[in-house]
């Protein structure tokens, strides 16, 4: 797809963002100063990408026309500042708490999340729980995998990215959330021996596989 077409589609999305009631093909063509056929082509591509959709049918006394609006995906296509806002919140919380209280706060959040996920882990042995945990991490955007030690008595979960890396650089206490969540779901102590926020190549979480837990 050409750069010009991408630029036109971005312009079209911005038009719809500023016209929440939607615009017709004719209105879009007029504002972008392009043909109706060109607008239809752009709209087809944006519909296929689920960024826009047909909405209300307008009756102007002549031939009815269909308005186009942004979908939720289309609205979310525009930049967000979630990390920036989260950083403000965490910085404020940390100022209000002592270090250990802030760490305890992270542990409480992890424990509450673990309770909602716990039913998925019921009836599974440690190896199965570990595999399920990796699947959940992958669904959250982690590039995570299992790493087994040479004597097969020690298993680790290795994540090659951090989904909140910039936040973890500023607030390393976030790692307490990961460790607590993993420990609660695996029902086994987890030790973090590698952290990307500390310039390690990956985040490594070691789980001891005792014979009575497998």
Beta strands, then each sheet from edge to edge (+ up, - down):
strand 1: 52-58
strand 2: 65-70
strand 3: 144-148
strand 4: 154-159
strand 5: 190-194
strand 6: 203-208
sheet 1: 1+ 2-
sheet 2: 3+ 4- 6+ 5-
end
